[in-house]
Amino acid sequence: MAIKTITVTEDAYESIKRLKNTDESFSQFFLRISREKMTVKDLAGAIKLSDNEYAALKKHTKELRKKASTDMKERLKKCMF
């Protein structure tokens, strides 16, 4: 197995260290998060959003999904005979 060395800032290291489980290595942590489906809530926690910022992000995401759905329905209507 090859080993790679990466360089991160002290802040990034501390942030990652807080996110990983105490019983897992950094390699195990990176493998776990790269395989998991991350939600907006997970990402919000990772980048330290306030409750208000998280609520605004969640609301904006819902609005974007609704608009995309409406736009897609309109496009499909135009394609149908």
Rosetta constraint file for C-alpha pairs under 8 A:
AtomPair CA 8 CA 12 HARMONIC 5.94 0.50
AtomPair CA 8 CA 13 HARMONIC 6.24 0.50
AtomPair CA 9 CA 13 HARMONIC 6.21 0.50
AtomPair CA 10 CA 14 HARMONIC 6.20 0.50
AtomPair CA 11 CA 15 HARMONIC 6.14 0.50
AtomPair CA 12 CA 16 HARMONIC 6.12 0.50
AtomPair CA 13 CA 17 HARMONIC 5.96 0.50
AtomPair CA 14 CA 18 HARMONIC 6.24 0.50
AtomPair CA 15 CA 19 HARMONIC 6.49 0.50
AtomPair CA 15 CA 46 HARMONIC 7.90 0.50
AtomPair CA 16 CA 20 HARMONIC 6.30 0.50
AtomPair CA 17 CA 26 HARMONIC 7.98 0.50
AtomPair CA 19 CA 46 HARMONIC 7.66 0.50
AtomPair CA 20 CA 24 HARMONIC 6.91 0.50
AtomPair CA 20 CA 25 HARMONIC 7.96 0.50
AtomPair CA 20 CA 26 HARMONIC 7.25 0.50
AtomPair CA 20 CA 29 HARMONIC 5.70 0.50
AtomPair CA 21 CA 29 HARMONIC 7.43 0.50
AtomPair CA 24 CA 28 HARMONIC 5.76 0.50
AtomPair CA 24 CA 29 HARMONIC 6.32 0.50
AtomPair CA 25 CA 29 HARMONIC 6.17 0.50
AtomPair CA 26 CA 30 HARMONIC 6.17 0.50
AtomPair CA 27 CA 31 HARMONIC 6.21 0.50
AtomPair CA 28 CA 32 HARMONIC 6.05 0.50
AtomPair CA 29 CA 33 HARMONIC 6.20 0.50
AtomPair CA 30 CA 34 HARMONIC 5.99 0.50
AtomPair CA 31 CA 35 HARMONIC 6.32 0.50
AtomPair CA 32 CA 36 HARMONIC 6.25 0.50
AtomPair CA 33 CA 37 HARMONIC 7.91 0.50
AtomPair CA 33 CA 38 HARMONIC 7.80 0.50
AtomPair CA 38 CA 42 HARMONIC 5.86 0.50
AtomPair CA 38 CA 43 HARMONIC 6.79 0.50
AtomPair CA 39 CA 43 HARMONIC 6.36 0.50
AtomPair CA 40 CA 44 HARMONIC 5.92 0.50
AtomPair CA 40 CA 58 HARMONIC 7.23 0.50
AtomPair CA 41 CA 45 HARMONIC 6.18 0.50
AtomPair CA 41 CA 54 HARMONIC 7.54 0.50
AtomPair CA 42 CA 46 HARMONIC 6.25 0.50
AtomPair CA 43 CA 47 HARMONIC 6.25 0.50
AtomPair CA 44 CA 48 HARMONIC 6.01 0.50
AtomPair CA 44 CA 49 HARMONIC 5.42 0.50
AtomPair CA 44 CA 54 HARMONIC 6.26 0.50
AtomPair CA 45 CA 49 HARMONIC 6.39 0.50
AtomPair CA 49 CA 53 HARMONIC 5.61 0.50
AtomPair CA 49 CA 54 HARMONIC 5.78 0.50
AtomPair CA 50 CA 54 HARMONIC 6.07 0.50
AtomPair CA 51 CA 55 HARMONIC 6.12 0.50
AtomPair CA 52 CA 56 HARMONIC 6.15 0.50
AtomPair CA 53 CA 57 HARMONIC 6.09 0.50
AtomPair CA 54 CA 58 HARMONIC 6.07 0.50
AtomPair CA 55 CA 59 HARMONIC 6.08 0.50
AtomPair CA 56 CA 60 HARMONIC 6.04 0.50
AtomPair CA 57 CA 61 HARMONIC 6.05 0.50
AtomPair CA 58 CA 62 HARMONIC 6.28 0.50
AtomPair CA 59 CA 63 HARMONIC 6.24 0.50
AtomPair CA 60 CA 64 HARMONIC 6.17 0.50
AtomPair CA 61 CA 65 HARMONIC 6.22 0.50
AtomPair CA 62 CA 66 HARMONIC 6.16 0.50
AtomPair CA 63 CA 67 HARMONIC 6.12 0.50
AtomPair CA 64 CA 68 HARMONIC 6.04 0.50
AtomPair CA 65 CA 69 HARMONIC 6.09 0.50
AtomPair CA 66 CA 70 HARMONIC 6.17 0.50
AtomPair CA 67 CA 71 HARMONIC 6.01 0.50
AtomPair CA 68 CA 72 HARMONIC 6.06 0.50
AtomPair CA 69 CA 73 HARMONIC 6.25 0.50
AtomPair CA 70 CA 74 HARMONIC 6.30 0.50
AtomPair CA 71 CA 75 HARMONIC 6.23 0.50
AtomPair CA 72 CA 76 HARMONIC 6.13 0.50
AtomPair CA 73 CA 77 HARMONIC 6.25 0.50
AtomPair CA 74 CA 78 HARMONIC 6.52 0.50
AtomPair CA 75 CA 79 HARMONIC 6.48 0.50
AtomPair CA 76 CA 80 HARMONIC 6.25 0.50
